[in-house]
Amino acid sequence: MLIRVIIGGFIVVVGFFFVTLFMDLKEQHNLQQENIELRLKNARLEEQVKLLDYKQAQLTKKIAEMNRIGG
């Protein structure tokens, strides 16, 4: 009888381990997907910043020319 209780407890512990492992793997996959999405969004934002910097430089140059500063 004691052996059956020990085996039953062992089965429960092993089952719990596999359920926990599955949940962790699923969470890891979700985090990897989120990481990919954030990297893509970051790249798009960096491109937008570069474009805005270029436009700002053009405006600054135009203003300086209008004020006859620089060449």
Order of alpha helices (4+ residues) and beta strands (2+ residues): alpha
